[in-house]
Amino acid sequence: MNMFVCQAVLFDLDGVLVDSKISVERIWRKWTLKHGIDYDRLIAIAHGRRSIETIREIAPHLDAVAEAQRVDLAEANDPEGIVAVPGALELLNTLPADRWAVVTSGERVLAEARLRFAGLPFPPLMISGDLVTQGKPHPEGYLKAAERLSIAPEQCVVIEDAPIGIRAARAAGMSAIALSTTFTPEHLQEADICIPSLEAVAFTPAADGSFTLAIADEMMPSFAE
């Protein structure tokens, strides 16, 4: 049994709590067709990043602020294919209300729309992309979440689906559980462990206020093995 003892769990949103891959790729495909940009090159770096940073890298000749707003608004108005990741609702319902947060690269309006489309509860704390000056892999979002929860970074566990998010968690001094919902395990080796589903995670509270996230060995072994 792989166990993580912590004081709080910080979730990425897309690919971790919400399956939005179909919507994300549909909107970006339309955008690249409009601007004559290589879709495959863009989508290879888009998952887990703020739209503005993706556009700045792929299309520096465009107004990244305006284009990112258009992309995020289009995604916020696209409910088709948005569903909860298996095990997400069950896990969130077991966690103490003041001990979990969402740290997402999307802007708040987009994150709230995705949660609503997926039928998931709004988090007690959300650090969205518009609340940070530097997106993942910078640790700003995760550090801000820990600060607002009044919990030391090393007492937080992050659940992420993208290499860029795992690097952000590591830079913040936090443990990281990877979900292989968007990338294959080979791309997620910077995490402490990689699992196929949140259904693998069991929550157990302790008398001292901490809690344990336990993952059965048979779900997926540690990368160290």
N, C-alpha and C positions, 0 to 999 in steps of 0.2 A: 504494500500500500504506500503510495506517494502522498505525503502530507505537507501542507503549508499552514503554519500557524501565523495568524495576522490579526490586525485590528480593523482593517478595512479592505474592501475589494473595489478596484477601479476598472470599469469596463470600457473598452472601445465600443462603438455602436455598430457600425456596418460590418457584417461578417461575424460579429460576436453575439449581439442580442437580436439584430435584425438582418435578415437576408434580403439585401437590396441589389445584389449583383446584376440582375437582369435590367433593372431600372438604370443603374449607373452606366452600364455599358451601352444601353439604348440611347441615353441622352448624349453621352460623349460621342457615339458614332454619328449622330445627327450633327453635332457641333463640328466634328472634324470634316464631314462632307461639306458643310457650309463654308468652311475656311480653307479647304484644300490641304488639310494636314493629314499625315500618315496616322491612321487610327491605331495600328498595332504598336507603333512607337509610343503613342500617348498612353494607351491603356496599360502598357508595361510599367509605367511609373505612377499611374493615377490612384490606384487603390491605397487608402490609408493617408493620403495627403490632402491638404487644403486645395481647393480648385484654383485659387489664385497662384499658388506656387507651381502647380502643374502647368498652368498657362504661361507663366513667366519663363519656364524652362523650355517648353515646346514651341511657343509662339511669342518671342520677345517683341515682335513688331506690333502686337495688338495691345489694346488697353486692358491690362489684366484685371483691374478692379471691375470695370464694366462687364467684361466677358464672364468673370467668375460669378457675378451677381445673376447674370442671365442663366448660366448653367445651374446654379443652386436653386433658383426660382423654378426652373423647368423640372428639376428633380423633386422639389417640394410639392409640385402639383401633379406628380405621376405616381398614383397608388398601385398601378398594375404590377403584380409580381412581388409586392412587398409583404413578407410574412415574418413571423417570429422564428428565430433559430430554435430547433428542438432543444427543450430543456431550459430555455431562457426564463419563461414565466415561472416555472416551478422553482428555479433557483432564486430568482428575485423575491419571490414570496416568502422564502425562508430567511432572508437576510434582515438584520435589524435596520430600521429605516434610516438611522443616522450613520450607518457604517458602509454605505456603498455610494458610488458616484459614476457618472458617465463622462468620459473624456474623449471627445470626438473632433475630427478635423472639419466636419460640416458646421455651417452656421446654425444658430439656435432654431430659426424658423424651419430649416430642413430637418434637423434632428427631431423636433417636436412632431413634425408631419410624419416622419418615418415611424416613430413610436406609436402614434395614433393609428396609422394604417395597419401596423402589426398587432395592435391590441395589447400593447405592453404598458405598464405603469410609468408615469413620468418619475425620473429619479429625484431624490431629495436635493441633490446637487448635480449640476451639469456644467462642465467647462467645455464650451463649444469653440469652434475655430475663430469666431469673431471676438472672443475674450482673451486671445493671446496675440502677442506680437510675432512670435516665432512658432511655426507649426512643427509637428513631428518630422524628423527624429529629435528635434530639440525637446528637452524634458519639461519645458515651461508649463504645459498643460497638466501633466501629472503632478508636478511640484505644487502648482496652484491648488489642485484638488486636495492634496494631503494637508496643505496649510489651512484651507477652509474647513476641513473636517477636524482640524486640531490633532492630527495623527502624524507621527514621524514617518518620513518616506520609507524607512527600512521596515516599518510595520504594515506596509501596504503590499498587496498582491495585485498585479495587473493581468487582465485577460485580454489578449490581442490576437488578431488574425493576420497581421502584415509585418514583414521584417522591419519596416520603418517605425512602426509602433513599438515593437519589441526593443529596438534600439533606444527609443525615447524612454521606455520604462527602465532599462538598464542605466541610462545616463542619469535618471532620477534616483538611482540606488534602490530600486524595487525589484522584487521577484517577478518573474513573468511566466505565465502559462499561455501557450500558443494553441489556437484552434486551427485545424487544417481545413477550414471552410473555403478559403479563398486561394491560398497557396499550399503547395505540397510540403510535407514535413522537411524535405531537404532544404527548403528556403527559410525554415523557421528554427534553425539550430542554435540561434543565440538565446532562445528561451530556455528556461529550466526544464520544461517538459512540453511535449506536444500531444494533444488529445484530439480525437475526431469530433467530439460533441460535448456540449455542456451537460448532457445526461450522464456523463462520467463523473461529475463533481458532486460530492456529498458535503453538506454543511453541518458542523457540530459546534454549538456554543460551549464556552467554558465559564466557570464560576468567576474568574478574574476579569471577565469582560472581553477577552480575546475569543477567537474561534478558529476552527480548523477546517480547511478545505481538503478533503481526502479524495484521491483518485485511485481506483483499482488498478493494480499492476497490469492486468490483462488488457486494459484499454489501450495503453501505449507506454512503452518503457521510457525511462529518462534517456536523453541524448547521451549521457555519460556512459550508458551501457552499450 
